[in-house]
């Protein structure tokens, strides 16, 4: 019976870890998109330079964060 509780605890711990990572990645990507849109509007740019650039940079940052977290011992 104790082994089942331990497995459930490990499962819930892993589930919360990975779901947190998912939400962090989504938040990072969305923050890049929203900040880029606001900068493009503020500077009255016809081509969404900041939206594209910040989206790419924040997506790369999210992937780096994911890899660092997954590879941490």
C-alpha positions in Angstrom: 0.0 0.0 0.0 2.8 2.4 0.8 4.4 1.8 -2.6 1.2 2.9 -4.3 1.2 6.2 -2.4 4.8 6.8 -3.3 4.1 6.2 -7.0 1.1 8.6 -6.9 3.2 11.2 -5.1 6.0 10.9 -7.7 3.4 11.1 -10.5 1.8 14.2 -9.1 5.2 15.8 -8.5 6.2 15.2 -12.1 2.8 16.3 -13.4 3.1 19.6 -11.5 6.7 20.1 -12.6 5.9 19.7 -16.3 2.6 21.6 -16.3 4.4 24.5 -14.6 7.0 24.4 -17.3 4.3 24.5 -20.0 2.6 27.5 -18.5 5.9 29.3 -18.1 6.8 28.7 -21.7 3.4 30.0 -22.8 3.7 33.0 -20.6 7.1 33.8 -22.0 6.0 33.5 -25.6 2.9 35.6 -25.0 4.8 38.3 -23.2 7.1 38.6 -26.2 4.1 38.9 -28.5 2.2 41.4 -26.4 5.3 43.6 -25.8 6.1 43.5 -29.5 2.6 44.5 -30.5 2.7 47.4 -28.0 6.1 48.6 -29.2 5.1 48.4 -32.8 1.9 50.4 -32.1 3.8 53.0 -30.0 6.4 53.6 -32.7 3.8 53.5 -35.5 5.6 50.8 -37.4 3.9 49.3 -40.5 6.1 46.2 -40.4 5.8 44.4 -37.0 9.5 44.3 -36.4 9.3 44.2 -32.6 6.5 41.6 -32.6 8.5 39.2 -34.7 11.8 39.9 -33.0 10.5 39.6 -29.4 8.4 36.5 -30.2 11.5 34.7 -31.6 13.7 35.9 -28.7 11.2 34.9 -26.0 10.6 31.5 -27.6 14.3 30.8 -27.6 14.5 32.0 -24.0 11.6 29.6 -23.2 13.3 26.7 -24.8 16.6 27.5 -23.0 14.7 27.7 -19.7 13.0 24.3 -20.5 16.3 22.6 -21.3 18.0 24.0 -18.2 15.2 22.8 -16.0 15.0 19.4 -17.5 18.7 18.8 -17.4 19.1 20.0 -13.8 19.9 17.2 -11.5 
